[in-house]
Amino acid sequence: MEPTPRRILIADDEPDILEIISYNLNREGYETFTAKNGVEAVERAKVVNPDLIILDVMMPKKTGMEACQILRGMPQFQNTLIIFLTAMSDETSQIRGLELGADDYVSKPISTKVLVSRVNALFRRINTKNEDDDKALTIENMVIDPSRFVVKIDDVEIPLAKKEFELLHLLGSKPGRVFLRTEILSQIWGKEVIVGDRTIDVHIRKIRQKLGIDCITTVKGVGYKFEL
C-alpha cells in the first residue's frame, strides 16, 4: 500500500501563484488545496487538516499573519507546519512571522525550486525526529511537554508560541549545557532558513517575560544555556 501523500494548503489572493505552486507541489507527490484569503484559509484548514500551510502575508479579509495567529491558537494546528510567502524583506517582518509560529518564510517573487526545497526540508526534519523528542522534561518545578506543546510551572500552564516552545525545549533538554547560536538556528529554524541573530534574542526575551523567571543564561559571544 502506498503511503498517504502529505496534504498542503496554499493561501494566496493571486490565482497564478496558487496554480503554479499547486502544480509544482503535485509533481512532488503532495496533495494540495487552495484558499484565496486569510479567512478562507482558516476555514479550509479546519476541513482538510493539512500537514503544512503556505500563507501569503498580504491577503484580503485577514492577512497571513492574522490567519497564522488564529490557527496557532487552535489545538489541532499547534504542530502544523506553516510557511509564509512575503514580499517584505525587512528583518522586523520576518521576526514577527517567526514569533507567531511560522516555521519558515519564502520571499516573493517566488522561486518554485526554492519553495519546493523548503517544503521537502521541513518534512525531512519531522521524519528524522527521535521518539525521545516527545518525552516530557521535568526540571524542578517546571514541566516541558513537547507532545502537547505545554509548559507548566508549579502546575500553572504558560502559553508559548511554537518557536518559543521549541527553543525552550531544546535548551531544557540539557540543563547547564551551552548551545551555540549557530546550533540553535540550525535545530530550531533549520539550515535552509536564513534568520539573523536578533531572531534568537527576541525569542529568548519573550520566553523570559512569559515564564516570569530568568531560567536562560546568556553566554556572551557564544550562545545560551538553561539553568533553574
BANU-493428 format. One record per atom (N, C-alpha, C): residue number from 1; chain; atom name; z, x, y. Coordinates in Angstrom, 3 decimals. Last residue first. Example, Ala and Ser with C-alpha at 12.3 -4.5 7.8 and 13.67 -1.06 7.14 Angstrom:
# BANU-493428
     i   ch   at          z          x          y
     2    A    N      7.080     12.850     -2.250
     2    A   CA      7.140     13.670     -1.060
     2    A    C      7.870     12.900      0.030
     1    A    N      7.800     13.190     -5.690
     1    A   CA      7.800     12.300     -4.500
     1    A    C      7.800     13.200     -3.300
END
This chain:
# BANU-493428
     i   ch   at          z          x          y
   228    A    N     36.201     17.968     26.582
   228    A   CA     37.147     16.921     26.967
   228    A    C     38.505     17.553     27.239
   227    A    N     32.991     19.235     27.178
   227    A   CA     34.401     19.568     26.990
   227    A    C     35.251     18.384     27.426
   226    A    N     29.732     20.369     26.698
   226    A   CA     30.628     19.217     26.644
   226    A    C     32.041     19.693     26.358
   225    A    N     27.716     22.302     28.968
   225    A   CA     28.445     22.134     27.722
   225    A    C     29.411     20.960     27.839
   224    A    N     24.552     23.523     30.299
   224    A   CA     25.716     22.635     30.310
   224    A    C     26.410     22.658     28.958
   223    A    N     23.141     26.466     31.773
   223    A   CA     22.994     25.118     31.239
   223    A    C     24.272     24.320     31.344
   222    A    N     22.633     28.782     33.602
   222    A   CA     22.409     28.769     32.151
   222    A    C     22.137     27.363     31.635
   221    A    N     23.357     28.744     36.228
   221    A   CA     22.215     29.554     35.868
   221    A    C     21.865     29.544     34.391
   220    A    N     26.658     27.884     35.426
   220    A   CA     25.671     28.217     36.456
   220    A    C     24.585     29.160     35.951
   219    A    N     27.391     25.410     33.489
   219    A   CA     27.421     26.867     33.360
   219    A    C     26.297     27.391     34.253
   218    A    N     29.233     22.532     34.005
   218    A   CA     28.028     23.262     34.392
   218    A    C     28.263     24.757     34.225
   217    A    N     30.590     20.356     31.602
   217    A   CA     30.787     21.523     32.452
   217    A    C     29.458     22.204     32.733
   216    A    N     31.519     17.110     31.204
   216    A   CA     30.373     18.008     31.088
   216    A    C     30.529     19.131     32.105
   215    A    N     33.508     15.392     31.751
   215    A   CA     33.514     15.960     30.407
   215    A    C     32.356     16.922     30.186
   214    A    N     35.128     14.043     33.997
   214    A   CA     34.232     15.189     34.062
   214    A    C     34.270     15.916     32.729
   213    A    N     34.986     10.472     34.027
   213    A   CA     35.661     11.712     33.653
   213    A    C     34.647     12.841     33.696
   212    A    N     33.496      8.249     34.425
   212    A   CA     34.728      8.371     35.203
   212    A    C     35.546      9.588     34.837
   211    A    N     31.113      7.528     33.336
   211    A   CA     32.241      7.722     32.420
   211    A    C     33.559      7.810     33.168
   210    A    N     29.539      7.387     35.654
   210    A   CA     29.727      6.191     34.829
   210    A    C     30.917      6.326     33.883
   209    A    N     29.640     10.031     36.681
   209    A   CA     30.058      8.881     37.501
   209    A    C     30.393      7.676     36.629
   208    A    N     28.591     11.532     34.547
   208    A   CA     29.957     11.779     35.041
   208    A    C     30.483     10.583     35.819
   207    A    N     25.998     10.444     34.463
   207    A   CA     26.890     10.338     33.298
   207    A    C     28.336     10.510     33.739
   206    A    N     25.006     11.213     36.968
   206    A   CA     25.184      9.791     36.674
   206    A    C     26.097      9.584     35.468
   205    A    N     24.924     14.006     36.674
   205    A   CA     25.748     13.398     37.718
   205    A    C     26.021     11.928     37.421
   204    A    N     23.048     14.240     34.593
   204    A   CA     24.428     14.709     34.394
   204    A    C     25.356     14.059     35.409
   203    A    N     20.740     13.257     35.889
   203    A   CA     21.291     12.551     34.727
   203    A    C     22.737     12.953     34.452
   202    A    N     20.394     15.215     37.893
   202    A   CA     20.585     13.807     38.261
   202    A    C     21.226     13.037     37.103
   201    A    N     19.985     17.529     36.330
   201    A   CA     21.125     17.440     37.248
   201    A    C     21.445     15.989     37.619
   200    A    N     17.568     16.928     35.018
   200    A   CA     18.796     17.095     34.247
   200    A    C     20.005     16.900     35.155
   199    A    N     15.857     16.838     37.281
   199    A   CA     15.975     15.681     36.393
   199    A    C     17.270     15.759     35.587
   198    A    N     15.826     19.371     38.322
   198    A   CA     16.578     18.343     39.047
   198    A    C     16.781     17.097     38.189
   197    A    N     14.063     20.790     36.786
   197    A   CA     15.488     20.971     36.527
   197    A    C     16.319     19.882     37.188
   196    A    N     11.271     18.514     36.128
   196    A   CA     11.968     19.612     36.788
   196    A    C     13.439     19.683     36.420
   195    A    N      9.060     17.942     33.352
   195    A   CA     10.030     17.462     34.344
   195    A    C     10.758     18.670     34.921
   194    A    N      6.569     17.139     31.319
   194    A   CA      6.861     18.140     32.343
   194    A    C      7.799     17.525     33.380
   193    A    N      6.461     16.706     27.903
   193    A   CA      6.815     16.064     29.173
   193    A    C      7.222     17.136     30.172
   192    A    N      6.120     18.131     25.596
   192    A   CA      4.902     17.654     26.262
   192    A    C      5.184     17.048     27.628
   191    A    N      8.580     18.668     24.578
   191    A   CA      7.846     19.790     25.152
   191    A    C      6.622     19.333     25.929
   190    A    N     11.164     16.277     25.409
   190    A   CA     10.033     16.753     24.625
   190    A    C      9.266     17.845     25.345
   189    A    N     13.499     15.313     26.472
   189    A   CA     12.237     14.820     27.047
   189    A    C     10.999     15.291     26.289
   188    A    N     15.454     16.390     24.738
   188    A   CA     15.602     15.038     25.311
   188    A    C     14.282     14.484     25.816
   187    A    N     14.607     18.918     23.884
   187    A   CA     15.162     17.975     22.919
   187    A    C     15.245     16.548     23.445
   186    A    N     13.606     20.184     26.224
   186    A   CA     12.785     20.079     25.017
   186    A    C     13.288     18.990     24.083
   185    A    N     15.764     20.055     28.006
   185    A   CA     14.486     19.436     28.362
   185    A    C     13.630     19.208     27.122
   184    A    N     17.645     21.575     26.556
   184    A   CA     17.908     20.167     26.871
   184    A    C     16.598     19.444     27.179
   183    A    N     16.407     24.067     26.538
   183    A   CA     16.705     23.403     25.275
   183    A    C     16.927     21.908     25.484
   182    A    N     16.364     24.718     29.210
   182    A   CA     15.094     24.574     28.501
   182    A    C     15.282     23.837     27.183
   181    A    N     19.135     24.907     29.690
   181    A   CA     18.341     23.874     30.355
   181    A    C     17.015     23.641     29.620
   180    A    N     21.154     25.389     26.752
   180    A   CA     20.294     25.889     27.814
   180    A    C     19.494     24.746     28.429
   179    A    N     24.386     24.433     26.055
   179    A   CA     22.975     24.094     25.830
   179    A    C     22.159     24.588     27.028
   178    A    N     27.212     25.904     24.739
   178    A   CA     26.385     25.822     25.940
   178    A    C     24.934     25.542     25.537
   177    A    N     29.740     24.199     22.980
   177    A   CA     28.512     24.993     22.913
   177    A    C     27.699     24.805     24.186
   176    A    N     31.767     22.372     23.348
   176    A   CA     32.035     23.769     23.653
   176    A    C     30.810     24.657     23.621
   175    A    N     30.641     20.159     20.805
   175    A   CA     31.543     20.436     21.937
   175    A    C     31.805     21.929     22.101
   174    A    N     27.947     19.054     19.774
   174    A   CA     28.541     20.383     19.552
   174    A    C     29.433     20.748     20.747
   173    A    N     27.393     16.505     20.524
   173    A   CA     27.212     16.830     19.107
   173    A    C     27.813     18.188     18.762
   172    A    N     27.524     16.247     23.248
   172    A   CA     28.723     15.914     22.482
   172    A    C     28.618     16.268     21.011
   171    A    N     24.892     16.855     23.964
   171    A   CA     25.965     17.763     24.358
   171    A    C     27.223     17.530     23.523
   170    A    N     23.596     14.598     22.762
   170    A   CA     23.209     15.976     22.449
   170    A    C     24.346     16.943     22.759
   169    A    N     24.884     12.449     24.011
   169    A   CA     24.986     12.612     22.552
   169    A    C     24.623     14.037     22.138
   168    A    N     24.077     12.811     26.668
   168    A   CA     25.497     12.885     26.325
   168    A    C     25.679     13.133     24.832
   167    A    N     21.307     12.402     26.309
   167    A   CA     21.807     13.674     26.833
   167    A    C     23.283     13.858     26.486
   166    A    N     21.211      9.765     25.430
   166    A   CA     20.681     10.829     24.572
   166    A    C     21.198     12.194     25.010
   165    A    N     22.295      8.440     27.694
   165    A   CA     22.977      8.399     26.398
   165    A    C     22.519      9.562     25.516
   164    A    N     20.344      8.992     29.588
   164    A   CA     21.723      9.426     29.829
   164    A    C     22.488      9.479     28.513
   163    A    N     18.184      7.699     28.439
   163    A   CA     18.162      9.150     28.525
   163    A    C     19.556      9.714     28.820
   162    A    N     19.139      4.950     28.627
   162    A   CA     18.735      5.571     27.367
   162    A    C     18.776      7.102     27.423
   161    A    N     22.134      4.489     30.616
   161    A   CA     20.687      4.386     30.415
   161    A    C     20.310      5.214     29.187
   160    A    N     25.249      3.123     29.504
   160    A   CA     24.443      4.250     29.967
   160    A    C     22.968      3.936     29.752
   159    A    N     28.308      1.410     29.773
   159    A   CA     26.843      1.308     29.684
   159    A    C     26.153      2.539     30.281
   158    A    N     31.070      1.793     27.829
   158    A   CA     30.494      2.297     29.071
   158    A    C     28.974      2.238     28.973
   157    A    N     33.687     -0.124     26.451
   157    A   CA     32.283      0.262     26.395
   157    A    C     31.753      0.653     27.766
   156    A    N     36.813      0.956     25.465
   156    A   CA     36.092      0.283     26.562
   156    A    C     34.660      0.795     26.572
   155    A    N     38.200      2.449     23.635
   155    A   CA     37.665      1.160     23.193
   155    A    C     36.997      0.347     24.297
   154    A    N     38.516      4.882     25.007
   154    A   CA     39.690      4.018     24.785
   154    A    C     39.257      2.591     24.477
   153    A    N     35.195      4.631     25.631
   153    A   CA     36.353      5.453     25.956
   153    A    C     37.568      4.547     25.901
   152    A    N     32.050      4.515     24.034
   152    A   CA     33.330      3.879     24.310
   152    A    C     34.379      4.935     24.638
   151    A    N     28.610      3.914     24.076
   151    A   CA     29.659      4.895     24.342
   151    A    C     30.932      4.131     24.678
   150    A    N     25.816      3.081     22.076
   150    A   CA     27.066      2.641     22.696
   150    A    C     27.998      3.834     22.881
   149    A    N     23.502      2.842     20.483
   149    A   CA     23.418      3.324     21.867
   149    A    C     24.646      2.886     22.671
   148    A    N     23.781      2.346     17.839
   148    A   CA     23.821      1.170     18.729
   148    A    C     23.683      1.548     20.203
   147    A    N     23.540      4.809     16.737
   147    A   CA     22.890      3.711     16.025
   147    A    C     22.841      2.454     16.879
   146    A    N     25.081      6.554     18.265
   146    A   CA     23.636      6.501     18.501
   146    A    C     22.924      5.377     17.765
   145    A    N     28.052      6.369     19.740
   145    A   CA     27.413      5.771     18.569
   145    A    C     25.911      5.625     18.802
   144    A    N     30.750      8.080     20.561
   144    A   CA     29.343      8.051     20.939
   144    A    C     28.568      7.599     19.710
   143    A    N     33.980      7.646     21.746
   143    A   CA     33.092      7.408     20.611
   143    A    C     31.664      7.298     21.147
   142    A    N     36.910      9.315     22.842
   142    A   CA     35.535      8.900     23.113
   142    A    C     34.750      8.733     21.817
   141    A    N     39.349     10.495     22.549
   141    A   CA     39.336      9.048     22.814
   141    A    C     37.938      8.503     23.103
   140    A    N     38.170     12.937     20.461
   140    A   CA     39.416     12.449     21.060
   140    A    C     39.322     10.944     21.300
   139    A    N     35.212     11.986     19.565
   139    A   CA     35.792     13.170     20.196
   139    A    C     36.995     12.708     21.015
   138    A    N     33.049     10.980     17.195
   138    A   CA     34.361     10.641     17.740
   138    A    C     35.009     11.921     18.248
   137    A    N     29.758      9.860     16.848
   137    A   CA     30.619     11.003     17.146
   137    A    C     31.933     10.494     17.715
   136    A    N     27.936      8.235     14.252
   136    A   CA     28.766      8.144     15.453
   136    A    C     29.617      9.402     15.595
   135    A    N     24.701      9.181     13.143
   135    A   CA     26.133      9.087     12.880
   135    A    C     26.921      9.078     14.182
   134    A    N     22.063      9.625     13.539
   134    A   CA     22.532      8.261     13.759
   134    A    C     24.031      8.094     13.498
   133    A    N     21.566     12.236     12.840
   133    A   CA     21.386     11.871     14.244
   133    A    C     21.923     10.489     14.559
   132    A    N     21.679     12.479     10.132
   132    A   CA     22.910     12.772     10.876
   132    A    C     22.807     12.375     12.339
   131    A    N     19.061     12.101      9.376
   131    A   CA     19.999     10.994      9.180
   131    A    C     21.280     11.209      9.989
   130    A    N     16.847     13.472     11.918
   130    A   CA     17.671     13.569     10.722
   130    A    C     18.589     12.367     10.603
   129    A    N     13.511     12.886     13.064
   129    A   CA     14.956     12.750     13.242
   129    A    C     15.678     12.846     11.908
   128    A    N     10.798     12.891     12.843
   128    A   CA     11.495     14.116     12.448
   128    A    C     13.001     14.036     12.662
   127    A    N      9.875     10.467     13.838
   127    A   CA      9.718     10.734     12.403
   127    A    C     10.512     11.941     11.934
   126    A    N     10.290     10.767     16.579
   126    A   CA     11.050      9.756     15.828
   126    A    C     11.024     10.086     14.341
   125    A    N      8.434     12.742     17.168
   125    A   CA      9.857     13.000     17.417
   125    A    C     10.728     12.010     16.659
   124    A    N      6.058     11.422     16.611
   124    A   CA      6.457     12.553     15.773
   124    A    C      7.938     12.858     15.940
   123    A    N      5.981      9.598     18.704
   123    A   CA      6.203      9.089     17.347
   123    A    C      6.582     10.216     16.377
   122    A    N      5.490     11.398     20.796
   122    A   CA      6.709     10.580     20.792
   122    A    C      7.011     10.043     19.397
   121    A    N      2.973     12.427     20.065
   121    A   CA      4.135     13.316     20.133
   121    A    C      5.443     12.526     20.095
   120    A    N      1.293     10.211     20.299
   120    A   CA      1.491     10.825     18.986
   120    A    C      2.746     11.696     18.962
   119    A    N      1.484      9.884     23.107
   119    A   CA      1.901      8.815     22.198
   119    A    C      2.204      9.391     20.814
   118    A    N      0.355     12.297     23.968
   118    A   CA      1.752     11.984     24.321
   118    A    C      2.308     10.907     23.392
   117    A    N     -2.241     12.027     22.999
   117    A   CA     -1.410     13.131     22.502
   117    A    C      0.059     12.886     22.803
   116    A    N     -3.103      9.808     24.477
   116    A   CA     -3.009      9.699     23.019
   116    A    C     -2.124     10.803     22.454
   115    A    N     -3.045     10.966     27.070
   115    A   CA     -2.218      9.812     26.740
   115    A    C     -2.029      9.687     25.234
   114    A    N     -4.955     13.020     26.831
   114    A   CA     -3.560     13.344     27.155
   114    A    C     -2.644     12.198     26.746
   113    A    N     -7.243     11.495     26.302
   113    A   CA     -6.805     12.517     25.350
   113    A    C     -5.339     12.876     25.571
   112    A    N     -7.507      9.953     28.589
   112    A   CA     -7.155      9.277     27.332
   112    A    C     -6.682     10.277     26.277
   111    A    N     -6.204     10.553     31.602
   111    A   CA     -6.973     11.245     30.579
   111    A    C     -6.563     10.618     29.248
   110    A    N     -6.151      8.483     34.456
   110    A   CA     -5.708      8.734     33.095
   110    A    C     -6.718      9.547     32.297
   109    A    N     -5.439      9.571     37.795
   109    A   CA     -6.330      8.932     36.825
   109    A    C     -6.031      9.404     35.405
   108    A    N     -2.028      9.006     36.708
   108    A   CA     -3.376      8.498     36.925
   108    A    C     -4.106      9.439     37.874
   107    A    N      0.193     10.619     34.405
   107    A   CA     -0.345     10.417     35.749
   107    A    C     -1.745      9.818     35.711
   106    A    N      2.680      9.368     32.339
   106    A   CA      1.342      9.963     32.376
   106    A    C      0.719      9.616     33.728
   105    A    N      5.951      9.916     31.082
   105    A   CA      5.055      9.318     32.075
   105    A    C      3.742     10.081     32.059
   104    A    N      8.574      8.957     28.784
   104    A   CA      7.529      9.858     29.257
   104    A    C      6.769      9.159     30.375
   103    A    N     10.598      7.211     28.361
   103    A   CA     10.570      8.403     27.522
   103    A    C      9.544      9.419     28.003
   102    A    N     12.673      5.476     30.711
   102    A   CA     11.349      5.820     30.198
   102    A    C     11.427      7.108     29.378
   101    A    N     15.088      4.779     31.861
   101    A   CA     14.991      4.783     30.407
   101    A    C     13.614      5.053     29.853
   100    A    N     15.570      5.103     34.476
   100    A   CA     15.526      3.724     33.992
   100    A    C     15.337      3.637     32.482
    99    A    N     15.237      7.827     34.759
    99    A   CA     16.584      7.268     34.850
    99    A    C     16.636      5.852     34.281
    98    A    N     12.482      8.014     34.711
    98    A   CA     13.229      8.548     33.579
    98    A    C     14.658      8.025     33.572
    97    A    N     11.901      6.842     37.227
    97    A   CA     11.392      6.255     35.997
    97    A    C     12.163      6.721     34.776
    96    A    N     13.186      8.678     38.930
    96    A   CA     13.594      7.270     38.919
    96    A    C     13.139      6.599     37.627
    95    A    N     11.664     10.956     38.442
    95    A   CA     13.075     10.938     38.047
    95    A    C     13.581      9.508     37.964
    94    A    N      9.243     10.110     39.590
    94    A   CA      9.305     10.455     38.170
    94    A    C     10.741     10.419     37.663
    93    A    N      9.943      9.771     42.253
    93    A   CA      9.459      8.626     41.489
    93    A    C      9.561      8.884     39.990
    92    A    N     10.630     12.440     42.881
    92    A   CA     11.618     11.375     43.010
    92    A    C     11.217     10.151     42.190
    91    A    N      8.283     13.945     42.602
    91    A   CA      9.348     14.123     41.621
    91    A    C     10.358     12.984     41.671
    90    A    N      5.114     12.315     43.050
    90    A   CA      6.315     12.944     43.589
    90    A    C      7.444     12.919     42.561
    89    A    N      2.859     11.003     42.189
    89    A   CA      3.112     12.320     41.609
    89    A    C      4.392     12.978     42.122
    88    A    N      1.798      7.909     41.282
    88    A   CA      2.749      8.589     42.163
    88    A    C      3.160      9.908     41.516
    87    A    N      0.412      6.582     39.503
    87    A   CA     -0.408      7.344     40.436
    87    A    C      0.476      8.118     41.395
    86    A    N      1.448      6.247     36.103
    86    A   CA      1.746      6.242     37.518
    86    A    C      0.770      7.087     38.322
    85    A    N      2.650      4.714     33.303
    85    A   CA      1.414      5.185     33.906
    85    A    C      1.625      5.136     35.414
    84    A    N      5.414      5.446     31.205
    84    A   CA      4.912      4.945     32.479
    84    A    C      3.547      5.543     32.783
    83    A    N      6.433      4.470     27.978
    83    A   CA      5.689      5.439     28.779
    83    A    C      5.246      4.760     30.071
    82    A    N      9.035      3.996     25.699
    82    A   CA      8.367      3.494     26.905
    82    A    C      7.706      4.656     27.641
    81    A    N     10.251      2.947     22.527
    81    A   CA      9.648      3.995     23.347
    81    A    C      8.915      3.366     24.533
    80    A    N     13.247      1.175     22.008
    80    A   CA     11.783      1.138     22.053
    80    A    C     11.251      2.238     22.967
    79    A    N     15.954      0.937     22.058
    79    A   CA     15.413      2.132     21.411
    79    A    C     13.893      2.178     21.425
    78    A    N     16.332     -1.443     23.405
    78    A   CA     17.067     -0.261     23.860
    78    A    C     16.518      1.027     23.259
    77    A    N     15.263     -3.864     22.708
    77    A   CA     14.359     -2.871     23.295
    77    A    C     15.072     -1.607     23.768
    76    A    N     17.219     -5.544     21.776
    76    A   CA     16.093     -5.257     20.876
    76    A    C     15.142     -4.194     21.415
    75    A    N     19.030     -5.857     23.969
    75    A   CA     19.388     -5.032     22.806
    75    A    C     18.190     -4.636     21.934
    74    A    N     17.835     -5.489     27.244
    74    A   CA     17.825     -6.331     26.049
    74    A    C     18.097     -5.460     24.820
    73    A    N     17.590     -3.669     29.252
    73    A   CA     18.803     -4.481     29.240
    73    A    C     18.903     -5.405     28.040
    72    A    N     15.094     -2.670     28.975
    72    A   CA     16.192     -1.818     28.525
    72    A    C     17.530     -2.570     28.506
    71    A    N     13.678     -4.778     30.208
    71    A   CA     13.546     -4.531     28.768
    71    A    C     14.707     -3.695     28.236
    70    A    N     14.404     -4.464     32.904
    70    A   CA     14.695     -5.715     32.192
    70    A    C     14.690     -5.484     30.685
    69    A    N     13.400     -1.899     33.415
    69    A   CA     14.830     -2.173     33.589
    69    A    C     15.245     -3.441     32.839
    68    A    N     10.677     -2.328     32.995
    68    A   CA     11.411     -1.387     32.155
    68    A    C     12.907     -1.661     32.218
    67    A    N     10.072     -4.058     35.106
    67    A   CA      9.916     -4.526     33.725
    67    A    C     10.706     -3.643     32.767
    66    A    N     10.519     -2.333     37.245
    66    A   CA     11.329     -3.549     37.111
    66    A    C     11.266     -4.085     35.690
    65    A    N      8.532     -0.445     36.705
    65    A   CA      9.941     -0.033     36.713
    65    A    C     10.866     -1.238     36.580
    64    A    N      6.197     -1.933     36.964
    64    A   CA      6.533     -1.362     35.676
    64    A    C      7.993     -0.955     35.597
    63    A    N      6.972     -4.867     38.964
    63    A   CA      6.455     -3.519     38.761
    63    A    C      6.817     -3.037     37.357
    62    A    N      5.947     -8.223     38.758
    62    A   CA      7.036     -7.264     38.571
    62    A    C      6.403     -5.897     38.338
    61    A    N      3.691     -9.171     40.428
    61    A   CA      4.791    -10.019     39.926
    61    A    C      6.047     -9.206     39.634
    60    A    N      1.464     -6.361     39.714
    60    A   CA      1.908     -7.565     40.433
    60    A    C      3.027     -8.281     39.696
    59    A    N      2.331     -2.845     39.387
    59    A   CA      1.744     -4.084     38.858
    59    A    C      2.241     -5.268     39.669
    58    A    N      2.682      0.372     39.180
    58    A   CA      2.334     -0.570     40.238
    58    A    C      1.581     -1.769     39.657
    57    A    N      3.102      1.566     36.620
    57    A   CA      4.197      1.421     37.586
    57    A    C      3.887      0.349     38.622
    56    A    N      2.188      0.326     33.467
    56    A   CA      1.721      0.817     34.760
    56    A    C      2.842      0.585     35.770
    55    A    N      3.609      1.112     30.404
    55    A   CA      3.741      0.292     31.607
    55    A    C      3.136      0.986     32.821
    54    A    N      3.576      0.800     27.025
    54    A   CA      2.976      1.580     28.102
    54    A    C      2.935      0.693     29.337
    53    A    N      5.867      0.842     24.424
    53    A   CA      5.335      0.044     25.537
    53    A    C      4.811      1.002     26.602
    52    A    N      6.195      0.850     20.875
    52    A   CA      6.041      1.599     22.122
    52    A    C      5.422      0.678     23.170
    51    A    N      6.548     -1.046     19.011
    51    A   CA      7.253      0.222     18.792
    51    A    C      7.222      1.075     20.051
    50    A    N      6.995     -4.522     20.062
    50    A   CA      6.243     -3.273     19.884
    50    A    C      7.141     -2.069     19.598
    49    A    N      7.216     -7.501     19.665
    49    A   CA      8.215     -6.497     19.285
    49    A    C      7.562     -5.128     19.035
    48    A    N      5.729     -9.719     20.363
    48    A   CA      5.107     -8.758     19.438
    48    A    C      6.056     -7.669     18.959
    47    A    N      7.528    -11.256     21.993
    47    A   CA      6.758    -11.878     20.912
    47    A    C      6.299    -10.846     19.883
    46    A    N      8.634     -9.611     23.883
    46    A   CA      9.536    -10.443     23.079
    46    A    C      8.824    -11.016     21.860
    45    A    N      6.335     -8.611     25.088
    45    A   CA      7.161     -7.718     24.274
    45    A    C      8.103     -8.508     23.368
    44    A    N      5.520    -10.764     26.606
    44    A   CA      4.694    -10.349     25.460
    44    A    C      5.513     -9.454     24.523
    43    A    N      7.485    -10.809     28.593
    43    A   CA      7.343    -11.947     27.684
    43    A    C      6.555    -11.572     26.432
    42    A    N      7.011     -8.299     29.827
    42    A   CA      8.333     -8.616     29.263
    42    A    C      8.213     -9.745     28.236
    41    A    N      4.330     -8.615     30.635
    41    A   CA      4.717     -7.519     29.740
    41    A    C      6.048     -7.820     29.058
    40    A    N      4.399    -10.688     32.450
    40    A   CA      3.732    -10.916     31.173
    40    A    C      4.110     -9.836     30.155
    39    A    N      5.712     -9.304     34.508
    39    A   CA      6.318    -10.496     33.910
    39    A    C      5.725    -10.754     32.526
    38    A    N      3.879     -7.238     35.158
    38    A   CA      5.204     -6.944     34.638
    38    A    C      5.885     -8.112     33.960
    37    A    N      0.525     -7.952     33.896
    37    A   CA      1.511     -7.733     34.948
    37    A    C      2.889     -7.538     34.310
    36    A    N     -1.093     -8.241     31.673
    36    A   CA     -1.742     -7.976     32.962
    36    A    C     -0.766     -7.733     34.110
    35    A    N     -1.012     -6.774     28.388
    35    A   CA     -0.418     -7.667     29.391
    35    A    C     -0.960     -7.256     30.754
    34    A    N     -1.915     -6.398     24.883
    34    A   CA     -2.040     -6.141     26.315
    34    A    C     -1.328     -7.195     27.162
    33    A    N     -1.624     -4.420     21.912
    33    A   CA     -1.512     -5.713     22.572
    33    A    C     -1.510     -5.429     24.076
    32    A    N     -2.749     -2.623     18.964
    32    A   CA     -2.447     -2.757     20.391
    32    A    C     -2.425     -4.204     20.860
    31    A    N     -1.959     -0.488     16.391
    31    A   CA     -2.262     -1.889     16.698
    31    A    C     -1.838     -2.133     18.141
    30    A    N     -3.452      2.738     15.690
    30    A   CA     -2.387      1.893     16.240
    30    A    C     -2.882      0.459     16.442
    29    A    N     -5.464      4.443     14.938
    29    A   CA     -4.796      3.679     13.890
    29    A    C     -3.651      2.810     14.370
    28    A    N     -6.949      5.626     16.812
    28    A   CA     -5.909      6.466     16.202
    28    A    C     -5.127      5.727     15.123
    27    A    N     -8.464      3.533     17.703
    27    A   CA     -9.150      4.577     16.932
    27    A    C     -8.156      5.496     16.228
    26    A    N     -6.535      2.255     19.228
    26    A   CA     -7.004      1.613     18.000
    26    A    C     -7.690      2.628     17.095
    25    A    N     -6.461      4.013     21.374
    25    A   CA     -5.292      3.929     20.502
    25    A    C     -5.642      3.235     19.179
    24    A    N     -9.000      3.564     22.504
    24    A   CA     -8.643      4.895     22.015
    24    A    C     -7.421      4.884     21.101
    23    A    N     -8.863      0.797     23.164
    23    A   CA     -9.923      1.328     22.303
    23    A    C     -9.515      2.660     21.679
    22    A    N     -6.702      0.682     24.943
    22    A   CA     -6.659     -0.041     23.664
    22    A    C     -7.663      0.545     22.684
    21    A    N     -7.740      2.187     27.061
    21    A   CA     -6.541      2.652     26.354
    21    A    C     -6.457      1.989     24.979
    20    A    N     -9.943      0.618     27.812
    20    A   CA    -10.167      1.990     27.354
    20    A    C     -8.961      2.543     26.603
    19    A    N     -8.733     -1.875     28.509
    19    A   CA     -9.777     -1.788     27.475
    19    A    C     -9.901     -0.369     26.928
    18    A    N     -6.957     -1.270     30.551
    18    A   CA     -6.471     -1.896     29.317
    18    A    C     -7.472     -1.706     28.179
    17    A    N     -8.792     -0.336     32.428
    17    A   CA     -7.803      0.586     31.870
    17    A    C     -7.243      0.032     30.568
    16    A    N    -10.210     -2.656     33.004
    16    A   CA    -10.918     -1.496     32.460
    16    A    C     -9.949     -0.516     31.805
    15    A    N     -8.256     -4.392     34.139
    15    A   CA     -8.852     -4.681     32.821
    15    A    C     -9.541     -3.486     32.185
    14    A    N     -5.342     -3.551     35.662
    14    A   CA     -6.760     -3.208     35.703
    14    A    C     -7.367     -3.398     34.310
    13    A    N     -2.670     -3.924     35.404
    13    A   CA     -3.411     -5.007     36.054
    13    A    C     -4.899     -4.698     36.196
    12    A    N     -1.080     -3.324     32.274
    12    A   CA     -1.756     -2.780     33.454
    12    A    C     -2.570     -3.915     34.075
    11    A    N      0.543     -2.525     29.381
    11    A   CA      0.596     -3.424     30.537
    11    A    C     -0.014     -2.738     31.754
    10    A    N      0.407     -2.527     25.932
    10    A   CA     -0.103     -1.856     27.131
    10    A    C     -0.111     -2.859     28.277
     9    A    N      2.263     -2.008     23.039
     9    A   CA      1.966     -2.960     24.109
     9    A    C      1.560     -2.181     25.356
     8    A    N      1.706     -1.128     19.723
     8    A   CA      1.812     -0.639     21.102
     8    A    C      1.399     -1.730     22.079
     7    A    N      2.930     -0.577     16.517
     7    A   CA      2.475     -1.586     17.473
     7    A    C      2.736     -1.082     18.896
     6    A    N      1.761      1.315     13.729
     6    A   CA      2.663      1.197     14.883
     6    A    C      2.055      0.222     15.889
     5    A    N      0.766     -0.290     10.670
     5    A   CA      0.476      0.511     11.862
     5    A    C      1.516      0.287     12.960
     4    A    N      2.384      0.040      7.560
     4    A   CA      2.111     -0.860      8.687
     4    A    C      1.857     -0.034      9.940
     3    A    N      0.738      2.039      5.049
     3    A   CA      1.850      1.771      5.952
     3    A    C      1.437      0.846      7.089
     2    A    N     -0.904      0.584      2.184
     2    A   CA     -0.977      1.364      3.416
     2    A    C      0.198      1.024      4.321
     1    A    N      0.000      0.849     -1.202
     1    A   CA      0.000      0.000      0.000
     1    A    C      0.000      0.882      1.248
END
